[in-house]
């Protein structure tokens, strides 16, 4: 019954898992006295050559240290999985004022198989953070710069899968996404709540092949405060506007295919078209004959992810998504293509290696605040890491030496936006 859910959010969840700020290799032991409890403590030093993700000549580097404790609870039987995890991060920068950042991550999952034909999955992921990788869009669009302050994002999702007649079934789901930026540079253009219901109708050709047709709606309700100067299509100021100008409604229809192999390979893909309507543009057009803003747009809609558990403790993931997303630079929208890949491999018994990478192309629409037409970004990120286990493999308490490197490069035709960033970390980690 592992095919009831067609993994509508697979790309997003894959990106979240790969880009988690403090992700690290986990080793479980059947010898734990409290198998339902997990805990870890990581202490590491780092060097960051561009702590604010700034363009030249505003680069600022710093040494620092990071302390990350976490605790988790888990219950699992043949039909039910329930888990919750909290992680606190304290980061201290030697050459920055204020010197410290604090972050909070809370993840909860509940899944229940009622019978062979009915399954429900519920999840929530809450974060207070500063790094873009944690604050990024649920749909995969990366926030490619850092945002100072206690910025909040929350992703909640519920999925119901039902096989109601022989090989026919449906999946219905709803996703709620919330962003509340403390940083004034982002709050006006990114504070919003998104509502995303979807419905898939599927047909299982056999145990490994599934075909489905689906529909997904997205309503983005912007809630930033204040006003900004409104420009016409000739770049002359003609008034002011509020953040609700960015409110949008999208409809996507798609065909899908899922391949599930017992060898540990799962591939899900959706492809179709997306129509987006900006409902409040008409109100602002009354201010001036023509602001040059589009009221609607149509684009391809693609989401595909491949996961492969090719050996014990070894996995690989590849994904792509193309869709409309929010713009972090004041444009009405951005058409975003995101490609990501990750590999985690057990090199020898005590040594594990991992590498992840992201490429993202963003093409921005017309901006009411004067950004040039045809603005675009190309973002590249790669991050290898190694983890060596000091304690024995059968010990319930693990001690690790962790080392990692990450490189980010943003190439943009928007002034003072391009940057690159290098980060190196080395530390110790204890797990239970």
C-alpha positions as CSV (number, residue, x, y, z in Angstrom):
1,X,0.0,0.0,0.0
2,X,3.0,2.3,-0.2
3,X,1.7,3.8,-3.5
4,X,-1.5,5.3,-2.1
5,X,0.1,8.7,-1.8
6,X,1.3,10.1,-5.1
7,X,3.8,12.5,-3.4
8,X,2.5,15.8,-4.7
9,X,5.0,17.7,-2.5
10,X,8.0,15.4,-3.2
11,X,10.2,18.1,-4.8
12,X,9.6,20.5,-2.0
13,X,10.2,18.0,0.7
14,X,13.3,16.8,-1.0
15,X,14.7,20.3,-1.1
16,X,13.9,20.9,2.5
17,X,15.6,17.8,3.6
18,X,18.7,18.5,1.5
19,X,18.9,22.2,2.4
20,X,18.3,21.9,6.2
21,X,20.7,24.1,8.0
22,X,22.0,21.5,10.5
23,X,21.4,18.3,8.7
24,X,23.9,15.5,9.4
25,X,24.3,11.7,9.1
26,X,22.1,9.8,11.6
27,X,22.9,6.3,12.9
28,X,20.3,4.4,14.8
29,X,21.0,1.5,17.1
30,X,18.6,-1.2,18.2
31,X,20.4,-1.3,21.6
32,X,19.0,2.0,22.8
33,X,17.3,1.8,26.1
34,X,14.8,4.5,25.0
35,X,14.2,3.7,21.3
36,X,11.4,6.3,21.0
37,X,13.9,9.1,22.1
38,X,16.6,10.8,20.0
39,X,18.9,13.6,20.9
40,X,22.0,15.3,19.5
41,X,24.5,18.0,20.3
42,X,26.7,19.6,17.7
43,X,29.6,22.0,18.4
44,X,31.5,23.4,15.4
45,X,33.7,26.2,14.3
46,X,33.4,27.9,11.0
47,X,34.7,30.5,8.6
48,X,32.3,32.4,6.4
49,X,33.8,34.8,3.8
50,X,30.5,36.6,3.1
51,X,28.3,36.5,6.1
52,X,25.6,38.8,4.7
53,X,25.4,37.3,1.2
54,X,26.4,40.8,-0.1
55,X,27.7,42.0,-3.4
56,X,31.1,43.5,-3.7
57,X,32.5,45.7,-2.2
58,X,30.2,45.0,0.8
59,X,31.7,41.6,1.5
60,X,32.3,40.9,5.2
61,X,33.9,37.7,6.5
62,X,34.1,36.2,10.0
63,X,35.2,33.3,12.0
64,X,32.6,31.9,14.5
65,X,31.2,29.0,16.3
66,X,27.9,27.2,16.4
67,X,26.1,25.1,19.0
68,X,23.1,23.0,17.9
69,X,21.2,20.8,20.4
70,X,18.1,18.8,19.3
71,X,15.6,16.4,20.7
72,X,13.1,14.1,19.0
73,X,10.3,11.7,19.8
74,X,9.0,8.9,17.6
75,X,6.3,6.2,17.7
76,X,5.9,3.6,15.0
77,X,3.9,0.4,14.6
78,X,2.6,-1.5,11.5
79,X,-0.1,1.2,10.8
80,X,1.0,4.4,12.4
81,X,4.1,6.7,12.4
82,X,4.2,9.8,14.7
83,X,7.3,11.9,15.3
84,X,8.3,15.3,16.5
85,X,11.7,17.0,16.6
86,X,12.9,20.4,18.0
87,X,16.3,21.9,17.1
88,X,17.9,25.1,18.5
89,X,20.8,26.8,16.9
90,X,23.1,29.4,18.4
91,X,25.6,31.0,16.0
92,X,28.3,33.4,17.2
93,X,30.3,35.6,14.8
94,X,33.6,37.0,15.9
95,X,33.6,40.0,13.5
96,X,30.0,41.1,13.4
97,X,27.7,43.2,15.6
98,X,25.4,41.9,16.9
99,X,27.6,38.9,17.4
100,X,25.0,36.2,17.5
101,X,22.0,34.6,15.7
102,X,19.5,32.2,17.2
103,X,17.2,29.8,15.2
104,X,14.4,27.4,16.1
105,X,13.3,24.4,13.9
106,X,10.2,22.3,14.8
107,X,9.1,19.4,12.6
108,X,6.1,17.0,13.2
109,X,4.8,14.1,11.2
110,X,1.8,11.9,11.6
111,X,0.9,9.1,9.1
112,X,-1.7,6.4,9.5
113,X,-2.7,3.5,7.3
114,X,-6.4,2.8,8.0
115,X,-6.5,-0.3,5.8
116,X,-5.0,-1.4,2.5
117,X,-6.8,1.3,0.6
118,X,-6.9,4.4,2.8
119,X,-4.0,6.4,4.2
120,X,-3.6,9.9,5.7
121,X,-0.4,11.9,6.1
122,X,-0.1,15.1,8.2
123,X,3.0,17.2,8.6
124,X,4.2,20.6,9.9
125,X,7.5,22.4,9.7
126,X,8.1,25.6,11.6
127,X,11.2,27.7,11.6
128,X,12.6,31.0,13.0
129,X,15.8,31.6,11.1
130,X,18.0,33.9,9.0
131,X,19.6,31.7,6.4
132,X,17.9,31.6,3.0
133,X,18.1,27.8,2.7
134,X,15.7,27.4,5.7
135,X,13.3,30.2,4.7
136,X,12.9,29.1,1.1
137,X,9.7,28.4,-0.7
138,X,7.9,25.1,-0.1
139,X,7.7,24.6,-3.8
140,X,11.5,24.7,-4.1
141,X,12.3,28.3,-5.0
142,X,15.4,29.2,-3.0
143,X,15.7,32.4,-1.0
144,X,19.2,33.0,-2.2
145,X,20.2,35.7,0.3
146,X,20.4,36.0,4.0
147,X,17.6,37.9,6.0
148,X,18.6,39.3,9.4
149,X,16.1,39.1,12.2
150,X,13.6,36.6,13.7
151,X,12.0,35.6,10.4
152,X,9.2,33.0,10.5
153,X,8.1,30.4,8.0
154,X,5.7,27.5,8.5
155,X,4.7,24.7,6.1
156,X,1.6,22.6,7.0
157,X,0.2,19.8,4.8
158,X,-2.4,17.1,4.9
159,X,-2.9,14.3,2.3
160,X,-5.6,11.7,2.0
161,X,-5.1,8.8,-0.4
162,X,-7.9,6.4,-1.2
163,X,-8.0,3.5,-3.6
164,X,-11.8,3.0,-4.1
165,X,-12.1,0.5,-7.0
166,X,-9.6,-2.1,-8.1
167,X,-6.8,0.0,-9.6
168,X,-8.5,3.4,-9.4
169,X,-8.1,5.9,-6.6
170,X,-7.6,9.5,-5.7
171,X,-5.4,11.8,-3.6
172,X,-6.7,15.0,-2.1
173,X,-4.5,17.4,-0.2
174,X,-4.1,20.9,1.2
175,X,-0.9,22.8,2.0
176,X,-0.6,26.0,4.0
177,X,2.5,28.1,3.8
178,X,3.3,31.2,5.9
179,X,6.1,33.7,5.8
180,X,6.5,36.6,8.3
181,X,9.9,38.4,7.8
182,X,11.2,40.6,10.6
183,X,13.6,42.1,8.1
184,X,12.1,45.2,6.6
185,X,13.8,44.7,3.3
186,X,11.7,41.5,2.8
187,X,8.6,42.0,4.8
188,X,6.7,44.2,2.3
189,X,7.3,41.9,-0.7
190,X,7.4,38.5,0.9
191,X,5.1,38.4,4.0
192,X,2.2,36.3,2.9
193,X,0.1,33.2,3.4
194,X,-0.3,30.7,0.6
195,X,-3.2,28.2,0.3
196,X,-2.6,25.2,-2.0
197,X,-5.2,22.5,-2.4
198,X,-4.8,19.7,-5.0
199,X,-6.7,16.7,-6.4
200,X,-5.1,13.7,-8.2
201,X,-7.0,10.9,-9.9
202,X,-4.8,7.8,-10.4
203,X,-4.8,4.5,-12.2
204,X,-2.4,1.7,-11.1
205,X,-1.3,-0.3,-14.2
206,X,0.4,-2.8,-11.9
207,X,2.4,-2.8,-8.7
208,X,5.1,-0.5,-9.9
209,X,3.5,1.8,-12.5
210,X,1.0,4.6,-11.7
211,X,-0.6,7.2,-14.0
212,X,-2.5,10.2,-12.7
213,X,-4.2,13.4,-13.8
214,X,-4.4,16.3,-11.4
215,X,-5.3,19.9,-10.6
216,X,-3.6,22.3,-8.1
217,X,-4.7,25.8,-7.1
218,X,-2.6,28.3,-5.3
219,X,-3.8,31.5,-3.7
220,X,-1.1,33.9,-2.3
221,X,-2.4,36.5,0.1
222,X,0.2,39.2,0.9
223,X,0.2,41.0,4.2
224,X,3.2,43.4,4.2
225,X,2.6,46.8,5.9
226,X,3.3,50.3,4.6
227,X,3.4,51.6,1.0
228,X,5.9,52.0,-1.8
229,X,6.2,54.3,-4.7
230,X,4.4,53.2,-7.8
231,X,6.0,53.7,-11.2
232,X,4.4,53.6,-14.6
233,X,5.8,51.7,-17.6
234,X,8.0,54.7,-18.5
235,X,9.6,54.6,-14.9
236,X,7.8,57.8,-13.8
237,X,6.4,57.8,-10.2
238,X,2.6,58.0,-10.3
239,X,1.5,57.2,-6.8
240,X,1.9,54.5,-4.1
241,X,0.9,50.9,-3.7
242,X,0.4,48.4,-0.9
243,X,1.6,44.8,-0.8
244,X,-1.7,43.4,-1.8
245,X,-0.8,44.4,-5.4
246,X,1.2,41.1,-5.4
247,X,-1.9,38.9,-4.5
248,X,-2.2,36.2,-7.0
249,X,-4.3,33.1,-7.9
250,X,-2.8,30.2,-9.9
251,X,-4.4,27.2,-11.4
252,X,-2.3,24.2,-12.7
253,X,-3.4,21.2,-14.6
254,X,-1.1,18.3,-15.2
255,X,-0.5,14.7,-16.1
256,X,1.6,12.5,-13.9
257,X,3.5,9.2,-13.7
258,X,5.0,7.3,-10.8
259,X,7.4,4.4,-10.8
260,X,8.0,2.5,-7.6
261,X,10.5,-0.4,-7.5
262,X,11.1,-2.7,-4.5
263,X,14.9,-2.1,-5.0
264,X,14.5,1.3,-3.5
265,X,13.8,3.5,-6.5
266,X,10.9,5.9,-6.6
267,X,10.3,8.4,-9.5
268,X,7.4,10.8,-9.6
269,X,6.8,13.4,-12.2
270,X,4.0,15.9,-13.1
271,X,3.9,18.1,-16.2
272,X,1.3,20.5,-17.4
273,X,0.5,24.2,-17.6
274,X,-0.1,27.0,-15.0
275,X,-2.3,30.0,-15.3
276,X,-1.8,32.9,-12.8
277,X,-4.0,35.9,-12.3
278,X,-3.1,39.1,-10.3
279,X,-6.5,40.1,-9.0
280,X,-5.7,43.6,-7.7
281,X,-3.8,45.0,-10.7
282,X,-7.1,46.3,-12.1
283,X,-7.6,48.6,-9.1
284,X,-4.2,50.2,-9.5
285,X,-4.6,50.7,-13.2
286,X,-7.3,53.2,-12.4
287,X,-4.5,55.4,-11.0
288,X,-2.8,55.7,-14.4
289,X,-3.7,54.8,-17.9
290,X,-1.2,52.0,-18.2
291,X,1.3,50.8,-15.5
292,X,2.6,48.1,-17.8
293,X,1.7,45.4,-15.3
294,X,0.4,42.1,-16.6
295,X,-3.0,40.9,-15.1
296,X,-2.4,37.3,-16.0
297,X,0.3,35.0,-17.3
298,X,0.6,31.4,-18.4
299,X,3.7,29.2,-18.1
300,X,4.7,25.5,-18.1
301,X,4.3,23.6,-14.8
302,X,6.8,20.7,-14.2
303,X,7.7,18.9,-11.0
304,X,9.8,15.7,-11.0
305,X,11.8,13.9,-8.3
306,X,13.8,10.7,-8.3
307,X,15.0,9.0,-5.1
308,X,17.1,5.9,-5.1
309,X,18.3,3.9,-2.0
310,X,20.9,2.1,-3.9
311,X,22.8,0.4,-1.0
312,X,22.3,0.2,2.8
313,X,22.9,3.7,4.2
314,X,23.4,5.0,0.7
315,X,20.9,7.2,-1.2
316,X,20.6,9.6,-4.1
317,X,18.1,12.2,-5.1
318,X,17.5,14.2,-8.3
319,X,14.7,16.8,-8.8
320,X,13.4,19.6,-11.0
321,X,10.6,22.1,-10.6
322,X,9.4,24.9,-12.9
323,X,6.5,27.2,-11.7
324,X,5.5,30.7,-10.7
325,X,6.9,31.8,-7.3
326,X,7.2,34.9,-5.2
327,X,9.9,37.5,-6.1
328,X,12.2,38.7,-3.3
329,X,13.1,41.9,-5.3
330,X,9.7,43.6,-5.8
331,X,8.7,42.1,-9.2
332,X,5.1,40.9,-9.6
333,X,6.3,37.4,-9.8
334,X,9.2,35.2,-10.9
335,X,9.1,32.2,-13.2
336,X,11.5,29.8,-11.5
337,X,13.3,26.7,-12.6
338,X,15.1,24.8,-9.8
339,X,17.2,21.7,-10.3
340,X,18.7,19.9,-7.3
341,X,20.7,16.7,-6.6
342,X,22.1,15.0,-3.6
343,X,24.1,11.8,-2.8
344,X,24.8,10.3,0.6
345,X,27.2,7.4,0.6
346,X,28.7,5.1,3.3
347,X,32.4,5.1,2.2
348,X,33.6,2.7,4.9
349,X,32.0,1.5,8.2
350,X,32.8,4.6,10.1
351,X,33.0,7.2,7.3
352,X,30.1,8.7,5.5
353,X,30.2,11.3,2.7
354,X,27.5,13.5,1.2
355,X,27.2,16.1,-1.5
356,X,24.3,18.3,-2.6
357,X,23.9,20.9,-5.3
358,X,21.2,23.4,-6.5
359,X,20.9,25.4,-9.7
360,X,18.1,27.9,-9.9
361,X,17.1,30.3,-12.8
362,X,14.6,33.1,-11.9
363,X,13.1,35.3,-14.6
364,X,11.3,38.2,-13.0
365,X,8.1,39.9,-14.3
366,X,7.4,43.6,-14.4
367,X,8.0,45.5,-11.2
368,X,5.7,48.2,-9.8
369,X,8.7,49.7,-8.0
370,X,10.9,50.4,-10.9
371,X,13.2,47.3,-11.4
372,X,14.2,46.9,-15.0
373,X,12.3,44.6,-17.3
374,X,13.9,41.3,-18.1
375,X,15.6,41.0,-14.7
376,X,16.9,37.6,-13.9
377,X,19.0,35.6,-11.5
378,X,21.1,32.4,-11.9
379,X,22.0,30.8,-8.5
380,X,24.4,27.9,-8.0
381,X,25.1,26.1,-4.7
382,X,27.2,23.0,-3.9
383,X,28.1,21.5,-0.6
384,X,30.2,18.4,0.2
385,X,30.6,17.0,3.7
386,X,32.2,14.1,5.6
387,X,31.3,12.5,8.9
388,X,33.6,10.1,10.8
389,X,32.1,8.0,13.7
390,X,34.5,7.8,16.7
391,X,32.4,5.4,18.8
392,X,31.6,1.8,17.9
393,X,28.9,1.1,15.3
394,X,26.8,-0.9,17.9
395,X,26.9,1.8,20.6
396,X,23.6,3.6,21.2
397,X,25.6,6.8,21.8
398,X,27.4,8.1,18.7
399,X,30.3,10.5,18.6
400,X,31.3,12.0,15.2
401,X,33.8,14.4,13.7
402,X,32.0,16.5,11.0
403,X,33.5,18.6,8.2
404,X,31.7,20.4,5.5
405,X,32.2,23.1,2.8
406,X,29.6,25.1,0.9
407,X,29.9,27.4,-2.1
408,X,27.1,29.8,-3.3
409,X,27.2,31.9,-6.4
410,X,24.5,34.3,-7.5
411,X,24.8,35.9,-11.0
412,X,22.2,38.6,-11.6
413,X,21.6,41.5,-14.0
414,X,20.0,43.5,-11.1
415,X,22.5,46.1,-9.8
416,X,24.4,45.3,-6.5
417,X,22.9,41.8,-6.2
418,X,25.5,39.3,-7.5
419,X,27.7,37.6,-4.9
420,X,29.6,34.5,-4.1
421,X,30.1,32.9,-0.6
422,X,32.3,30.2,0.8
423,X,31.7,28.5,4.2
424,X,33.9,25.9,5.9
425,X,32.9,24.1,9.2
426,X,34.6,21.6,11.4
427,X,33.1,20.2,14.6
428,X,32.1,17.4,17.0
429,X,28.6,15.8,17.3
430,X,27.1,13.5,19.8
431,X,23.9,11.5,19.2
432,X,21.6,9.2,21.0
